[in-house]
């Protein structure tokens, strides 16, 4: 676990990151990681002198199993409300089943396991909604139809990019694997949207966090036409 900026902690769960945000009202959790690994979240909370009951809100970036695998258990144990975009809600609740067309992705899915369905308490239906004070939910589809990124008004702005993009080496922004995104053109437009914002820091579901004029790395990525 590392503290990216004051009160924002990045927790590695296998190859994916979840993020803990300490607020005046408790702890906000952005995504929940892989199935069967929620104990890692509990240990991270303990390390910052918090407990699972302090988690008040779970912000989901999207429905993929490596981001929602611990959701049902964490929600049960914490009583936290769950926030997700309308277009991804059916996959989180189990009403719809995600189909991954690429055979490699389907094979990997067999090893990752399945996320237990969980209720969604607050459904985002509009862009730039405010799910809780200080956070703006940005609809950034492409990786999934209902992918959300979140902008936190703290320390010059902290972007939780989810899988709209990835943290690359050398302070660069990279792409998530093409085989797991449903609409690459739409995803590019979503990254362009993020690059038009102002923020100092960015964290990702996969890859290295960026601190200090992180938005410039997004703009460089967009200018390169990737």
C-alpha positions as a printed NumPy array, in Angstrom:
array([[  0.   ,   0.   ,   0.   ],
       [  1.171,   3.532,  -0.748],
       [ -0.215,   6.971,   0.021],
       [ -0.459,   8.714,  -3.336],
       [ -1.461,  12.075,  -1.866],
       [ -2.754,  13.06 ,   1.54 ],
       [ -5.519,  10.655,   2.527],
       [ -5.587,   8.71 ,  -0.75 ],
       [ -4.104,   5.219,  -0.551],
       [ -3.426,   2.765,  -3.361],
       [ -3.795,  -0.908,  -2.479],
       [ -2.521,  -3.629,  -4.781],
       [ -4.674,  -6.748,  -4.998],
       [ -2.921,  -9.014,  -7.459],
       [ -2.537,  -7.067, -10.687],
       [ -5.271,  -4.527,  -9.926],
       [ -5.456,  -1.486,  -7.67 ],
       [ -8.223,  -0.365,  -5.369],
       [ -8.115,   2.998,  -3.648],
       [ -9.021,   4.15 ,  -0.159],
       [ -9.943,   7.785,   0.369],
       [-10.147,   9.093,   3.92 ],
       [-12.853,  11.746,   4.291],
       [-14.415,  13.618,   7.195],
       [-17.28 ,  11.109,   7.181],
       [-15.299,   7.881,   6.931],
       [-13.581,   6.015,   4.11 ],
       [-14.547,   5.907,   0.436],
       [-13.471,   2.805,  -1.46 ],
       [-12.951,   2.996,  -5.221],
       [-13.455,  -0.54 ,  -6.606],
       [-12.992,  -3.739,  -4.619],
       [-10.484,  -5.892,  -6.472],
       [-10.424,  -9.588,  -7.279],
       [-12.776, -12.246,  -5.873],
       [-11.693, -13.796,  -2.6  ],
       [ -9.175, -11.058,  -1.806],
       [-11.223,  -8.637,   0.302],
       [ -9.095,  -9.47 ,   3.379],
       [ -6.413,  -7.349,   1.724],
       [ -8.741,  -4.359,   1.975],
       [ -9.277,  -5.092,   5.653],
       [ -5.533,  -5.178,   6.284],
       [ -5.03 ,  -1.904,   4.442],
       [ -7.725,  -0.274,   6.546],
       [ -6.065,  -1.598,   9.691],
       [ -2.751,  -0.121,   8.556],
       [ -4.302,   3.36 ,   8.427],
       [ -6.091,   2.793,  11.742],
       [ -9.487,   2.289,  10.207],
       [-11.839,  -0.686,  10.077],
       [-14.24 ,  -2.134,   7.533],
       [-17.183,  -0.44 ,   9.246],
       [-15.63 ,   2.93 ,   8.428],
       [-16.23 ,   2.384,   4.71 ],
       [-19.293,   4.492,   3.931],
       [-19.319,   4.467,   0.119],
       [-18.032,   2.151,  -2.614],
       [-17.55 ,   3.888,  -5.955],
       [-17.388,   1.419,  -8.828],
       [-15.575,   2.365, -12.011],
       [-17.026,  -0.574, -13.961],
       [-18.385,  -4.093, -13.686],
       [-15.373,  -6.28 , -14.581],
       [-14.636,  -9.003, -12.064],
       [-11.208,  -7.668, -11.09 ],
       [-12.913,  -4.468,  -9.93 ],
       [-16.075,  -5.89 ,  -8.34 ],
       [-14.801,  -9.221,  -6.998],
       [-14.912,  -8.155,  -3.348],
       [-17.982,  -5.962,  -3.603],
       [-20.646,  -8.209,  -2.089],
       [-18.533,  -9.113,   0.937],
       [-17.318,  -5.593,   1.622],
       [-20.853,  -4.241,   1.325],
       [-22.194,  -6.866,   3.718],
       [-19.505,  -6.211,   6.297],
       [-19.471,  -2.425,   6.06 ],
       [-23.036,  -1.464,   5.178],
       [-21.553,   0.937,   2.617],
       [-23.691,   2.259,  -0.205],
       [-22.621,   1.224,  -3.702],
       [-22.455,   3.666,  -6.609],
       [-22.307,   2.614, -10.283],
       [-23.414,   3.828, -13.697],
       [-26.789,   2.741, -15.024],
       [-25.289,   0.95 , -18.036],
       [-23.119,  -1.32 , -15.867],
       [-25.609,  -1.919, -13.046],
       [-27.22 ,  -5.06 , -14.569],
       [-23.818,  -6.78 , -14.648],
       [-23.069,  -5.844, -11.04 ],
       [-26.433,  -7.066,  -9.759],
       [-26.339, -10.268, -11.808],
       [-29.332,  -9.407, -13.983],
       [-27.1  ,  -9.575, -17.065],
       [-24.029, -11.615, -17.847],
       [-21.029,  -9.979, -19.472],
       [-19.807, -11.629, -22.655],
       [-16.105, -11.438, -23.449],
       [-15.629, -12.27 , -27.137],
       [-11.877, -12.797, -27.033],
       [-10.96 , -16.438, -26.196],
       [ -7.928, -15.41 , -24.125],
       [-10.099, -13.199, -21.932],
       [-12.606, -16.014, -21.463],
       [ -9.785, -18.37 , -20.443],
       [ -8.364, -15.895, -17.931],
       [-11.855, -15.439, -16.545],
       [-11.982, -19.108, -15.594],
       [ -8.997, -18.603, -13.294],
       [-10.148, -15.29 , -11.822],
       [-13.519, -16.614, -10.734],
       [-16.797, -14.751, -10.649],
       [-17.946, -11.738,  -8.696],
       [-20.872, -12.417,  -6.394],
       [-23.831, -10.257,  -7.483],
       [-24.482,  -7.261,  -5.261],
       [-27.108,  -4.515,  -5.076],
       [-26.352,  -1.008,  -6.298],
       [-27.727,   1.696,  -4.047],
       [-27.066,   4.849,  -6.076],
       [-27.332,   4.676,  -9.856],
       [-25.557,   7.348, -11.885],
       [-27.611,   8.389, -14.911],
       [-26.064,  11.733, -15.848],
       [-22.561,  12.927, -16.557],
       [-20.738,  14.993, -13.91 ],
       [-22.989,  13.78 , -11.123],
       [-21.886,  14.272,  -7.511],
       [-22.217,  10.927,  -5.696],
       [-20.805,  12.454,  -2.498],
       [-19.188,  15.752,  -1.517],
       [-15.926,  16.449,  -3.312],
       [-16.349,  13.704,  -5.943],
       [-17.535,  14.158,  -9.519],
       [-18.557,  11.062, -11.482],
       [-17.537,  11.277, -15.14 ],
       [-19.103,   8.92 , -17.661],
       [-16.149,   7.547, -19.64 ],
       [-17.551,   4.664, -21.703],
       [-15.614,   2.443, -24.051],
       [-13.936,  -0.037, -21.755],
       [-17.469,  -0.901, -20.646],
       [-20.698,   0.932, -21.531],
       [-21.066,   2.338, -18.029],
       [-17.456,   3.003, -17.136],
       [-17.032,   5.876, -14.682],
       [-13.981,   7.887, -13.748],
       [-14.055,  10.037, -10.62 ],
       [-12.49 ,  13.43 ,  -9.998],
       [-11.809,  14.307,  -6.375],
       [-11.464,  17.964,  -5.463],
       [ -8.336,  17.613,  -3.339],
       [ -4.694,  18.643,  -3.721],
       [ -5.215,  20.188,  -7.137],
       [ -7.513,  17.424,  -8.344],
       [ -7.133,  13.641,  -8.217],
       [ -8.476,  11.571, -11.103],
       [ -9.505,   7.977, -10.464],
       [ -9.3  ,   6.805, -14.072],
       [-10.308,   3.184, -13.502],
       [ -9.649,   1.36 , -16.785],
       [-10.352,   4.287, -19.102],
       [ -6.565,   4.416, -19.322],
       [ -3.585,   2.838, -17.589],
       [ -0.483,   4.158, -15.903],
       [  2.554,   3.623, -18.117],
       [  6.266,   3.712, -17.437],
       [  8.169,   6.945, -17.099],
       [  5.191,   9.027, -16.063],
       [  3.217,   8.24 , -19.194],
       [ -0.383,   7.249, -19.806],
       [ -1.042,   3.938, -21.543],
       [ -3.996,   1.919, -22.785],
       [ -5.781,  -0.97 , -21.195],
       [ -5.649,  -4.187, -23.289],
       [ -7.805,  -3.773, -26.389],
       [ -9.27 ,  -7.239, -26.063],
       [-11.171,  -6.317, -22.892],
       [-12.761,  -3.073, -24.133],
       [-16.121,  -3.048, -25.875],
       [-15.669,   0.105, -27.985],
       [-12.142,   1.393, -28.642],
       [-13.24 ,   4.511, -30.508],
       [-15.519,   5.462, -27.644],
       [-12.742,   4.785, -25.161],
       [-10.412,   7.147, -27.059],
       [-13.068,   9.855, -26.887],
       [-13.355,   9.276, -23.155],
       [ -9.604,   9.776, -22.694],
       [ -9.84 ,  12.972, -24.744],
       [-12.584,  14.109, -22.392],
       [-10.375,  13.468, -19.37 ],
       [ -7.454,  15.278, -21.003],
       [ -9.632,  18.397, -21.299],
       [-10.016,  18.602, -17.518],
       [ -7.617,  19.992, -14.94 ],
       [ -6.048,  17.704, -12.341],
       [ -2.671,  17.265, -10.718],
       [ -2.741,  13.551,  -9.949],
       [ -4.153,  10.383, -11.51 ],
       [ -4.519,   6.828, -10.267],
       [ -5.493,   3.786, -12.288],
       [ -6.913,   0.322, -11.965],
       [ -3.698,  -0.905, -13.558],
       [ -0.329,   0.763, -13.761],
       [  1.61 ,   3.438, -11.942],
       [ -0.027,   6.482, -10.379],
       [  0.953,   9.902, -11.707],
       [  1.618,  12.82 ,  -9.378],
       [  2.226,  16.399, -10.448],
       [  0.534,  17.722, -13.613],
       [ -0.837,  14.3  , -14.455],
       [ -3.229,  15.872, -16.944],
       [ -0.232,  16.776, -19.134],
       [  0.503,  13.066, -19.572],
       [ -3.092,  12.545, -20.728],
       [ -2.755,  15.388, -23.203],
       [  0.487,  13.965, -24.557],
       [ -1.199,  10.592, -24.98 ],
       [ -4.13 ,  12.13 , -26.845],
       [ -1.84 ,  14.229, -29.062],
       [  0.023,  11.08 , -30.067],
       [ -3.238,   9.703, -31.439],
       [ -3.198,   6.494, -29.408]])
